[in-house]
Amino acid sequence: MYFRVLWILLMCAMCGALLAFAIQTTMKYLSYSVTTTTTVVSEKPMEFPSVTICNANMYRKSVIWSQYRPMAYHVYDTSFQRMINVTLTNDTEAFQKYAAELDYEEFLKKTGHQLEGTVFSCMFDLQVMPCQDVFVRRATHSGYCYTFNPREMIQERGEPLYVNRAGKTYGLLLSLSVEQYEYFFGSWVNSACLEVRCIIE
């Protein structure tokens, strides 16, 4: 009987101590003032680079074959020559005369890959843009290349293009065609590609 009473008293004392400590801890926690400050920090916008697109194939096969046949005979490799079963002449002097009289700028203008055949649609920062208004054509050692956001457009605008968010949606989104059917016949026809260069100008 005495042990039972003693046990009850000890349990009540422990429960009282637990309650006292809980109250003391809660009071101490509530005594500290808590201030939460939320600040939205926007990172500095990133300057968008100039993007240049070049086709690995310099000249379109259909135009060379239809308008510059002598050039086709000298440009196409032997596998193409065998396929079309053409008897070629080795008149180098005649070809050099033909090449000397050729207006290369006009030749490249006609035979190079055109913008409308390479870039089908353009979107930058969720805005659809006319491709002919945002690309500049450049003659290079790779034939015609097309540059988005070139130096001259930056100077005309007075400032470069910037991107404020990450992800392809807020950058440059293009639909491209490699126009493989315009590639020369030969060992490289199966390796059609577009070369893309990104440069901060």
N, CA, C and O of each residue as an XYZ file, in Angstrom:
804
protein
N       0.811     -1.199      0.000
C       0.000      0.000      0.000
C       0.853      1.261      0.000
O       0.595      2.198     -0.756
N       1.879      1.276      0.863
C       2.757      2.446      0.933
C       3.559      2.615     -0.356
O       3.793      3.729     -0.823
N       3.980      1.456     -0.927
C       4.754      1.528     -2.184
C       3.897      2.092     -3.328
O       4.388      2.832     -4.180
N       2.621      1.730     -3.328
C       1.737      2.230     -4.387
C       1.564      3.747     -4.273
O       1.585      4.463     -5.274
N       1.390      4.226     -3.025
C       1.233      5.675     -2.822
C       2.508      6.399     -3.222
O       2.478      7.445     -3.870
N       3.648      5.802     -2.808
C       4.944      6.412     -3.161
C       5.122      6.473     -4.680
O       5.597      7.470     -5.225
N       4.735      5.396     -5.345
C       4.858      5.344     -6.817
C       3.983      6.401     -7.479
O       4.407      7.033     -8.447
N       2.792      6.598     -6.982
C       1.884      7.610     -7.533
C       2.463      8.998     -7.335
O       2.410      9.836     -8.235
N       3.028      9.244     -6.130
C       3.621     10.547     -5.844
C       4.793     10.837     -6.771
O       4.942     11.956     -7.262
N       5.628      9.821     -7.010
C       6.787     10.004     -7.917
C       6.316     10.297     -9.342
O       6.881     11.157    -10.018
N       5.310      9.603     -9.788
C       4.787      9.831    -11.142
C       4.217     11.235    -11.274
O       4.410     11.896    -12.295
N       3.504     11.695    -10.223
C       2.950     13.052    -10.266
C       4.062     14.087    -10.266
O       3.971     15.108    -10.948
N       5.131     13.814     -9.484
C       6.260     14.757     -9.439
C       6.945     14.834    -10.799
O       7.289     15.923    -11.256
N       7.145     13.692    -11.446
C       7.797     13.670    -12.771
C       6.935     14.374    -13.815
O       7.440     15.138    -14.637
N       5.639     14.112    -13.774
C       4.741     14.781    -14.732
C       4.740     16.287    -14.511
O       4.700     17.061    -15.467
N       4.784     16.705    -13.229
C       4.830     18.129    -12.916
C       6.114     18.765    -13.419
O       6.108     19.861    -13.978
N       7.237     18.038    -13.204
C       8.531     18.564    -13.675
C       8.550     18.667    -15.196
O       9.048     19.643    -15.758
N       7.996     17.635    -15.862
C       7.943     17.661    -17.332
C       7.113     18.833    -17.828
O       7.489     19.515    -18.782
N       5.973     19.063    -17.167
C       5.114     20.174    -17.562
C       5.801     21.518    -17.320
O       5.682     22.437    -18.131
N       6.526     21.627    -16.191
C       7.218     22.879    -15.861
C       8.304     23.167    -16.892
O       8.449     24.298    -17.355
N       9.075     22.120    -17.251
C      10.130     22.308    -18.255
C       9.538     22.661    -19.632
O      10.097     23.478    -20.364
N       8.422     22.047    -19.964
C       7.780     22.338    -21.251
C       7.301     23.778    -21.307
O       7.465     24.461    -22.318
N       6.696     24.238    -20.193
C       6.219     25.624    -20.146
C       7.390     26.601    -20.223
O       7.338     27.606    -20.931
N       8.452     26.277    -19.471
C       9.626     27.155    -19.464
C      10.265     27.246    -20.855
O      10.659     28.325    -21.297
N      10.362     26.096    -21.537
C      10.970     26.083    -22.883
C      10.105     26.838    -23.885
O      10.612     27.571    -24.734
N       8.788     26.649    -23.774
C       7.876     27.352    -24.688
C       7.938     28.856    -24.460
O       7.958     29.629    -25.417
N       7.968     29.272    -23.205
C       8.049     30.702    -22.888
C       9.349     31.299    -23.415
O       9.367     32.409    -23.948
N      10.436     30.544    -23.259
C      11.737     31.029    -23.746
C      11.731     31.158    -25.261
O      12.274     32.122    -25.802
N      11.117     30.189    -25.961
C      11.060     30.227    -27.436
C      10.234     31.423    -27.919
O      10.606     32.118    -28.864
N       9.094     31.640    -27.237
C       8.215     32.738    -27.636
C       8.777     34.104    -27.300
O       8.316     35.113    -27.833
N       9.773     34.150    -26.418
C      10.329     35.443    -26.013
C      11.240     36.047    -27.077
O      11.509     37.248    -27.054
N      11.727     35.206    -28.030
C      12.586     35.718    -29.100
C      11.721     36.235    -30.251
O      10.818     35.542    -30.718
N      12.006     37.457    -30.701
C      11.266     38.006    -31.838
C      11.852     37.444    -33.134
O      13.068     37.345    -33.298
N      10.969     37.087    -34.028
C      11.385     36.493    -35.308
C      10.934     37.414    -36.442
O       9.759     37.767    -36.545
N      11.903     37.801    -37.302
C      11.591     38.655    -38.445
C      12.065     37.956    -39.719
O      13.243     37.623    -39.853
N      11.161     37.744    -40.624
C      11.495     37.096    -41.893
C      11.402     38.116    -43.016
O      10.361     38.741    -43.216
N      12.507     38.280    -43.751
C      12.548     39.225    -44.862
C      12.840     38.474    -46.153
O      13.837     37.758    -46.247
N      11.982     38.634    -47.138
C      12.172     37.980    -48.439
C      12.570     39.022    -49.465
O      11.873     40.019    -49.654
N      13.688     38.788    -50.122
C      14.188     39.716    -51.132
C      14.370     38.972    -52.443
O      15.046     37.943    -52.480
N      13.782     39.472    -53.516
C      13.937     38.881    -54.847
C      15.098     39.582    -55.540
O      15.066     40.792    -55.766
N      16.113     38.809    -55.871
C      17.307     39.356    -56.515
C      17.323     38.900    -57.970
O      17.319     37.701    -58.246
N      17.341     39.841    -58.886
C      17.425     39.527    -60.314
C      18.881     39.608    -60.762
O      19.537     40.637    -60.604
N      19.368     38.517    -61.318
C      20.734     38.511    -61.798
C      20.853     39.434    -63.014
O      19.873     39.701    -63.710
N      22.053     39.904    -63.246
C      22.296     40.778    -64.388
C      21.986     40.026    -65.680
O      22.454     38.902    -65.859
N      21.207     40.621    -66.583
C      20.891     39.942    -67.852
C      22.170     39.565    -68.606
O      23.161     40.296    -68.582
N      22.126     38.423    -69.266
C      23.288     37.943    -70.003
C      23.204     38.378    -71.461
O      22.159     38.253    -72.100
N      24.302     38.883    -71.969
C      24.342     39.313    -73.366
C      24.269     38.097    -74.278
O      25.007     37.127    -74.103
N      23.375     38.163    -75.248
C      23.210     37.034    -76.165
C      24.259     37.116    -77.275
O      24.501     38.195    -77.815
N      24.875     36.000    -77.615
C      25.942     36.029    -78.624
C      25.402     36.120    -80.043
O      24.209     35.935    -80.283
N      26.288     36.404    -80.967
C      25.965     36.276    -82.387
C      26.026     34.801    -82.745
O      26.959     34.101    -82.351
N      25.047     34.331    -83.482
C      24.963     32.918    -83.859
C      25.061     32.824    -85.381
O      24.214     33.349    -86.104
N      26.108     32.149    -85.856
C      26.334     32.008    -87.293
C      26.099     30.557    -87.698
O      26.591     29.632    -87.052
N      25.341     30.373    -88.775
C      25.011     29.037    -89.272
C      25.585     28.885    -90.670
O      25.305     29.692    -91.556
N      26.392     27.843    -90.864
C      27.005     27.560    -92.160
C      26.690     26.121    -92.556
O      26.745     25.218    -91.721
N      26.366     25.912    -93.810
C      26.153     24.555    -94.309
C      27.504     23.963    -94.691
O      28.341     24.650    -95.276
N      27.719     22.693    -94.364
C      28.975     22.040    -94.700
C      29.166     21.927    -96.207
O      30.290     21.786    -96.688
N      28.067     21.987    -96.945
C      28.121     21.946    -98.405
C      28.119     23.383    -98.932
O      27.192     24.139    -98.642
N      29.130     23.767    -99.691
C      29.263     25.160   -100.116
C      28.274     25.539   -101.213
O      27.707     26.631   -101.185
N      28.064     24.651   -102.174
C      27.271     24.997   -103.351
C      26.134     23.993   -103.534
O      26.272     22.809   -103.225
N      25.017     24.490   -104.041
C      23.872     23.615   -104.277
C      24.041     22.872   -105.603
O      24.297     23.463   -106.652
N      23.889     21.580   -105.509
C      24.103     20.705   -106.672
C      23.189     21.066   -107.831
O      23.630     21.089   -108.980
N      21.918     21.350   -107.548
C      20.959     21.576   -108.627
C      21.313     22.815   -109.450
O      21.172     22.812   -110.673
N      21.776     23.878   -108.774
C      22.109     25.113   -109.481
C      23.393     24.949   -110.294
O      23.470     25.399   -111.437
N      24.387     24.311   -109.708
C      25.643     24.087   -110.441
C      25.392     23.242   -111.679
O      25.915     23.528   -112.756
N      24.592     22.207   -111.517
C      24.349     21.307   -112.643
C      23.532     21.988   -113.742
O      23.743     21.718   -114.924
N      22.603     22.867   -113.365
C      21.736     23.489   -114.363
C      22.356     24.738   -114.998
O      22.089     25.025   -116.165
N      23.181     25.487   -114.248
C      23.682     26.754   -114.759
C      25.203     26.816   -114.921
O      25.715     27.667   -115.648
N      25.916     25.926   -114.253
C      27.380     25.969   -114.295
C      27.923     24.564   -114.550
O      28.708     24.041   -113.758
N      27.507     23.964   -115.646
C      27.872     22.578   -115.914
C      29.382     22.369   -116.030
O      29.881     21.375   -115.504
N      30.130     23.248   -116.685
C      31.590     23.038   -116.707
C      32.193     22.992   -115.307
O      33.122     22.227   -115.047
N      31.660     23.810   -114.415
C      32.141     23.784   -113.041
C      31.800     22.452   -112.382
O      32.581     21.920   -111.594
N      30.626     21.921   -112.714
C      30.215     20.643   -112.125
C      31.179     19.538   -112.520
O      31.511     18.692   -111.689
N      31.628     19.523   -113.742
C      32.543     18.488   -114.202
C      33.841     18.501   -113.403
O      34.452     17.451   -113.199
N      34.260     19.654   -112.959
C      35.533     19.734   -112.246
C      35.375     19.654   -110.738
O      36.327     19.327   -110.028
N      34.176     19.952   -110.244
C      33.962     19.925   -108.798
C      33.557     18.554   -108.300
O      34.037     18.104   -107.260
N      32.678     17.886   -109.030
C      32.192     16.578   -108.586
C      33.319     15.555   -108.629
O      34.199     15.611   -109.488
N      33.276     14.624   -107.687
C      34.352     13.637   -107.632
C      34.060     12.473   -108.575
O      33.030     12.460   -109.249
N      34.957     11.508   -108.621
C      34.885     10.428   -109.606
C      33.660      9.545   -109.423
O      33.124      9.018   -110.398
N      33.216      9.381   -108.191
C      32.044      8.528   -107.977
C      30.805      9.150   -108.625
O      29.959      8.438   -109.166
N      30.702     10.483   -108.568
C      29.590     11.159   -109.233
C      29.734     11.026   -110.755
O      28.752     10.784   -111.457
N      30.944     11.184   -111.248
C      31.185     11.088   -112.682
C      30.778      9.709   -113.208
O      30.186      9.593   -114.282
N      31.098      8.688   -112.451
C      30.724      7.334   -112.880
C      29.208      7.164   -112.863
O      28.645      6.502   -113.735
N      28.553      7.757   -111.879
C      27.115      7.560   -111.738
C      26.352      8.220   -112.884
O      25.397      7.640   -113.400
N      26.761      9.426   -113.291
C      26.036     10.092   -114.363
C      26.555      9.681   -115.741
O      26.004     10.073   -116.770
N      27.637      8.877   -115.741
C      28.172      8.318   -116.994
C      28.511      9.422   -118.004
O      28.081      9.381   -119.157
N      29.285     10.399   -117.548
C      29.688     11.511   -118.392
C      31.153     11.346   -118.770
O      31.992     11.032   -117.926
N      31.451     11.564   -120.051
C      32.847     11.532   -120.495
C      33.426     12.931   -120.300
O      32.994     13.889   -120.942
N      34.393     13.036   -119.421
C      34.974     14.326   -119.100
C      36.239     14.561   -119.914
O      36.955     13.621   -120.261
N      36.495     15.795   -120.204
C      37.721     16.155   -120.904
C      38.731     16.680   -119.903
O      38.353     17.161   -118.834
N      39.979     16.598   -120.226
C      41.045     17.090   -119.365
C      41.586     18.428   -119.877
O      42.775     18.719   -119.746
N      40.707     19.226   -120.454
C      41.112     20.503   -121.015
C      41.221     21.527   -119.881
O      40.322     22.341   -119.669
N      42.338     21.466   -119.165
C      42.541     22.347   -118.018
C      42.603     23.802   -118.449
O      42.081     24.677   -117.758
N      43.224     24.063   -119.565
C      43.359     25.442   -120.039
C      41.987     26.058   -120.330
O      41.749     27.220   -120.002
N      41.094     25.290   -120.939
C      39.755     25.786   -121.236
C      38.984     26.059   -119.954
O      38.246     27.039   -119.855
N      39.165     25.178   -118.973
C      38.467     25.379   -117.702
C      39.008     26.598   -116.966
O      38.240     27.358   -116.376
N      40.321     26.789   -116.995
C      40.911     27.958   -116.336
C      40.403     29.249   -116.967
O      40.186     30.240   -116.269
N      40.213     29.239   -118.277
C      39.669     30.409   -118.961
C      38.223     30.638   -118.522
O      37.802     31.768   -118.275
N      37.479     29.540   -118.430
C      36.083     29.637   -117.986
C      36.021     30.177   -116.559
O      35.196     31.040   -116.258
N      36.888     29.674   -115.678
C      36.888     30.094   -114.280
C      37.318     31.549   -114.146
O      36.797     32.274   -113.299
N      38.274     31.987   -114.984
C      38.759     33.365   -114.920
C      37.671     34.356   -115.297
O      37.626     35.465   -114.765
N      36.794     33.962   -116.212
C      35.716     34.845   -116.658
C      34.485     34.770   -115.757
O      33.527     35.524   -115.927
N      34.529     33.857   -114.806
C      33.377     33.650   -113.938
C      33.308     34.731   -112.863
O      34.308     35.016   -112.204
N      32.151     35.325   -112.686
C      31.917     36.286   -111.600
C      31.632     35.479   -110.338
O      30.520     34.992   -110.137
N      32.665     35.341   -109.481
C      32.531     34.444   -108.339
C      31.455     34.934   -107.363
O      30.737     34.126   -106.774
N      31.345     36.241   -107.196
C      30.332     36.769   -106.283
C      28.928     36.403   -106.767
O      28.071     36.011   -105.976
N      28.711     36.535   -108.049
C      27.415     36.159   -108.619
C      27.223     34.639   -108.560
O      26.126     34.145   -108.298
N      28.312     33.918   -108.808
C      28.278     32.450   -108.742
C      27.880     31.989   -107.338
O      27.023     31.119   -107.185
N      28.507     32.578   -106.315
C      28.202     32.196   -104.938
C      26.786     32.602   -104.557
O      26.098     31.889   -103.827
N      26.356     33.762   -105.064
C      25.009     34.240   -104.770
C      23.953     33.282   -105.293
O      22.917     33.086   -104.658
N      24.212     32.685   -106.447
C      23.247     31.770   -107.054
C      23.350     30.359   -106.487
O      22.333     29.705   -106.256
N      24.573     29.890   -106.265
C      24.758     28.485   -105.908
C      24.772     28.219   -104.405
O      24.547     27.089   -103.971
N      25.034     29.256   -103.610
C      25.083     29.047   -102.165
C      23.715     28.729   -101.587
O      22.688     29.058   -102.181
N      23.707     28.093   -100.432
C      22.451     27.784    -99.751
C      21.784     29.087    -99.319
O      22.432     29.959    -98.740
N      20.495     29.219    -99.601
C      19.765     30.437    -99.313
C      19.149     30.382    -97.910
O      18.905     29.309    -97.357
N      18.907     31.571    -97.357
C      18.360     31.644    -96.000
C      17.011     30.952    -95.901
O      16.756     30.212    -94.951
N      16.130     31.195    -96.895
C      14.787     30.618    -96.830
C      14.798     29.094    -96.912
O      13.857     28.443    -96.459
N      15.863     28.518    -97.491
C      15.965     27.069    -97.547
C      16.664     26.468    -96.343
O      16.597     25.259    -96.123
N      17.337     27.306    -95.557
C      18.107     26.834    -94.398
C      17.369     27.055    -93.085
O      17.324     26.166    -92.234
N      16.788     28.248    -92.922
C      16.097     28.597    -91.679
C      14.613     28.782    -91.976
O      14.229     29.701    -92.699
N      13.788     27.914    -91.420
C      12.356     27.951    -91.687
C      11.595     28.871    -90.737
O      10.649     29.541    -91.152
N      11.997     28.910    -89.473
C      11.298     29.746    -88.498
C      12.281     30.235    -87.445
O      13.268     29.566    -87.139
N      11.994     31.419    -86.890
C      12.870     32.051    -85.904
C      12.038     32.551    -84.727
O      11.004     33.194    -84.909
N      12.503     32.248    -83.525
C      11.846     32.757    -82.323
C      12.920     33.125    -81.320
O      13.843     32.349    -81.069
N      12.795     34.323    -80.743
C      13.742     34.761    -79.705
C      12.950     35.343    -78.544
O      12.123     36.237    -78.722
N      13.218     34.821    -77.352
C      12.553     35.290    -76.128
C      11.026     35.278    -76.294
O      10.344     36.248    -75.962
N      10.512     34.166    -76.810
C       9.081     33.926    -76.984
C       8.432     34.788    -78.071
O       7.207     34.817    -78.189
N       9.245     35.487    -78.863
C       8.702     36.329    -79.924
C       9.090     35.760    -81.289
O      10.268     35.531    -81.564
N       8.089     35.537    -82.137
C       8.336     35.061    -83.493
C       8.845     36.225    -84.335
O       8.261     37.308    -84.316
N       9.928     36.007    -85.071
C      10.544     37.061    -85.869
C      10.663     36.622    -87.322
O      10.883     35.441    -87.587
N      10.523     37.550    -88.271
C      10.798     37.210    -89.678
C      12.295     36.925    -89.838
O      13.126     37.775    -89.521
N      12.630     35.752    -90.319
C      14.037     35.347    -90.380
C      14.869     36.300    -91.239
O      16.024     36.580    -90.918
N      14.280     36.798    -92.336
C      15.042     37.678    -93.228
C      15.366     39.015    -92.569
O      16.240     39.742    -93.041
N      14.667     39.346    -91.480
C      14.918     40.622    -90.802
C      15.960     40.507    -89.692
O      16.497     41.523    -89.250
N      16.250     39.311    -89.241
C      17.144     39.147    -88.087
C      18.436     38.403    -88.435
O      19.301     38.232    -87.576
N      18.571     37.960    -89.690
C      19.800     37.287    -90.130
C      20.491     38.123    -91.195
O      19.838     38.768    -92.016
N      21.817     38.103    -91.173
C      22.635     38.772    -92.181
C      23.467     37.720    -92.902
O      24.078     36.858    -92.270
N      23.485     37.798    -94.228
C      24.258     36.841    -95.025
C      25.704     37.304    -95.133
O      25.983     38.486    -95.331
N      26.625     36.337    -94.997
C      28.041     36.631    -95.090
C      28.718     35.604    -95.987
O      28.466     34.405    -95.871
N      29.573     36.077    -96.875
C      30.368     35.183    -97.715
C      31.629     34.793    -96.945
O      32.382     35.660    -96.503
N      31.857     33.496    -96.786
C      33.016     33.003    -96.037
C      33.721     31.926    -96.857
O      33.304     31.588    -97.965
N      34.799     31.397    -96.281
C      35.506     30.304    -96.949
C      34.654     29.036    -96.991
O      34.981     28.094    -97.713
N      33.557     29.008    -96.216
C      32.646     27.862    -96.214
C      31.430     28.106    -97.098
O      30.456     27.355    -97.037
N      31.480     29.153    -97.923
C      30.320     29.516    -98.719
C      29.506     30.570    -97.984
O      30.051     31.349    -97.203
N      28.214     30.594    -98.232
C      27.362     31.557    -97.546
C      27.034     31.071    -96.138
O      26.660     29.917    -95.931
N      27.186     31.987    -95.169
C      26.767     31.735    -93.798
C      25.758     32.818    -93.414
O      25.716     33.889    -94.019
N      24.948     32.516    -92.398
C      23.912     33.446    -91.965
C      24.054     33.683    -90.466
O      24.118     32.741    -89.676
N      24.102     34.971    -90.088
C      24.388     35.343    -88.705
C      23.188     36.040    -88.068
O      22.650     37.009    -88.604
N      22.786     35.520    -86.914
C      21.763     36.161    -86.084
C      22.444     37.068    -85.073
O      23.445     36.686    -84.467
N      21.903     38.275    -84.888
C      22.449     39.245    -83.943
C      23.896     39.629    -84.288
O      24.763     39.591    -83.415
N      24.164     39.995    -85.542
C      25.532     40.354    -85.927
C      25.925     41.737    -85.405
O      25.091     42.488    -84.901
N      27.206     42.052    -85.539
C      27.738     43.311    -85.031
C      27.004     44.521    -85.615
O      26.690     45.472    -84.899
N      26.732     44.473    -86.936
C      26.101     45.633    -87.567
C      24.699     45.892    -87.030
O      24.277     47.043    -86.920
N      23.962     44.803    -86.688
C      22.638     44.994    -86.107
C      22.730     45.525    -84.677
O      21.888     46.313    -84.246
N      23.760     45.087    -83.941
C      23.970     45.592    -82.583
C      24.252     47.089    -82.629
O      23.718     47.853    -81.824
N      25.095     47.507    -83.575
C      25.412     48.930    -83.718
C      24.186     49.721    -84.152
O      24.000     50.860    -83.724
N      23.357     49.132    -84.993
C      22.153     49.818    -85.458
C      21.155     50.007    -84.315
O      20.518     51.054    -84.203
N      21.024     48.970    -83.457
C      20.114     49.070    -82.311
C      20.681     49.953    -81.206
O      19.935     50.559    -80.438
N      21.998     50.018    -81.134
C      22.645     50.779    -80.070
C      22.917     49.970    -78.827
O      23.523     50.481    -77.885
N      22.487     48.719    -78.796
C      22.733     47.837    -77.659
C      22.557     46.389    -78.103
O      21.831     46.112    -79.058
N      23.224     45.463    -77.406
C      23.081     44.042    -77.777
C      21.761     43.470    -77.274
O      21.026     44.125    -76.535
N      21.477     42.248    -77.683
C      20.321     41.529    -77.158
C      20.695     40.883    -75.823
O      21.829     40.444    -75.629
N      19.735     40.832    -74.916
C      19.975     40.224    -73.609
C      18.936     39.135    -73.357
O      17.823     39.173    -73.882
N      19.336     38.162    -72.536
C      18.397     37.143    -72.059
C      18.343     37.237    -70.541
O      19.371     37.378    -69.879
N      17.132     37.158    -69.997
C      16.927     37.313    -68.558
C      16.630     36.007    -67.839
O      16.698     35.930    -66.612
N      16.301     34.979    -68.617
C      15.941     33.703    -68.007
C      16.675     32.569    -68.692
O      17.117     32.684    -69.835
N      16.792     31.476    -67.966
C      17.449     30.293    -68.517
C      16.440     29.445    -69.277
O      15.230     29.573    -69.086
N      16.949     28.589    -70.130
C      16.078     27.680    -70.872
C      15.959     28.059    -72.330
O      16.067     29.232    -72.687
N      15.735     27.060    -73.179
C      15.677     27.292    -74.621
C      14.505     28.186    -75.022
O      14.557     28.855    -76.054
N      13.454     28.198    -74.212
C      12.278     28.990    -74.563
C      12.601     30.474    -74.627
O      12.030     31.200    -75.441
N      13.510     30.926    -73.776
C      13.813     32.353    -73.689
C      15.054     32.738    -74.485
O      15.484     33.890    -74.438
N      15.630     31.799    -75.206
C      16.770     32.093    -76.054
C      16.368     32.108    -77.519
O      15.294     32.593    -77.876
N      17.229     31.580    -78.350
C      16.984     31.527    -79.796
C      16.504     30.138    -80.173
O      17.176     29.143    -79.899
N      15.345     30.074    -80.799
C      14.762     28.793    -81.205
C      14.557     28.826    -82.715
O      13.804     29.655    -83.225
N      15.232     27.918    -83.433
C      15.200     27.907    -84.892
C      14.751     26.549    -85.409
O      14.990     25.517    -84.782
N      14.092     26.568    -86.573
C      13.816     25.342    -87.329
C      14.714     25.382    -88.558
O      14.607     26.285    -89.388
N      15.599     24.398    -88.668
C      16.631     24.415    -89.700
C      16.497     23.234    -90.647
O      15.944     22.191    -90.297
N      17.014     23.421    -91.854
C      17.088     22.340    -92.841
C      18.511     22.269    -93.365
O      19.106     23.291    -93.705
N      19.053     21.062    -93.431
C      20.414     20.892    -93.934
C      20.444     20.799    -95.459
O      21.515     20.889    -96.060
N      19.283     20.619    -96.094
C      19.164     20.499    -97.547
C      20.144     19.457    -98.117
O      20.918     19.737    -99.032
N      20.081     18.273    -97.555
C      21.015     17.223    -97.961
C      20.844     16.826    -99.424
O      21.796     16.363   -100.052
N      19.654     17.001    -99.968
C      19.419     16.662   -101.375
C      20.217     17.564   -102.314
O      20.340     17.262   -103.501
N      20.763     18.672   -101.796
C      21.571     19.574   -102.609
C      23.062     19.283   -102.492
O      23.878     20.001   -103.070
N      23.428     18.239   -101.752
C      24.847     17.935   -101.557
C      25.410     17.261   -102.803
O      24.693     16.593   -103.549
N      26.707     17.452   -103.009
C      27.393     16.777   -104.120
C      27.368     15.281   -103.910
O      27.404     14.803   -102.776
N      27.305     14.541   -105.004
C      27.469     13.091   -104.913
C      28.923     12.809   -104.575
O      29.829     13.446   -105.113
N      29.135     11.875   -103.704
C      30.505     11.549   -103.336
C      30.550     10.932   -101.954
O      29.516     10.626   -101.359
N      31.756     10.754   -101.455
C      31.945     10.058   -100.189
C      31.420     10.849    -99.005
O      31.136     10.261    -97.962
N      31.274     12.218    -99.135
C      30.842     13.033    -98.009
C      29.346     13.309    -97.988
O      28.858     14.015    -97.106
N      28.605     12.752    -98.963
C      27.174     13.079    -99.037
C      26.404     12.540    -97.838
O      25.328     13.048    -97.525
N      26.930     11.523    -97.163
C      26.247     10.938    -96.013
C      26.594     11.647    -94.706
O      26.126     11.237    -93.644
N      27.397     12.690    -94.764
C      27.791     13.396    -93.547
C      27.317     14.845    -93.585
O      28.060     15.758    -93.225
N      26.079     15.051    -94.023
C      25.526     16.400    -94.112
C      25.391     17.008    -92.724
O      25.021     16.321    -91.771
N      25.692     18.296    -92.612
C      25.595     18.939    -91.304
C      25.563     20.454    -91.463
O      25.901     20.997    -92.515
N      25.151     21.115    -90.398
C      25.217     22.575    -90.300
C      26.213     22.922    -89.215
O      26.182     22.342    -88.130
N      27.088     23.855    -89.498
C      28.048     24.324    -88.512
C      27.471     25.555    -87.822
O      27.038     26.496    -88.487
N      27.463     25.551    -86.498
C      26.912     26.656    -85.724
C      28.022     27.251    -84.859
O      28.690     26.537    -84.111
N      28.212     28.572    -84.972
C      29.236     29.287    -84.204
C      28.568     30.359    -83.363
O      27.729     31.110    -83.860
N      28.937     30.432    -82.086
C      28.397     31.452    -81.183
C      29.531     32.346    -80.706
O      30.503     31.871    -80.117
N      29.400     33.657    -80.966
C      30.471     34.603    -80.655
C      29.857     35.846    -80.021
O      28.852     36.363    -80.509
N      30.467     36.332    -78.921
C      30.094     37.615    -78.337
C      30.844     38.697    -79.109
O      32.071     38.773    -79.042
N      30.112     39.533    -79.841
C      30.756     40.567    -80.669
C      30.728     41.927    -79.957
O      31.222     42.917    -80.497
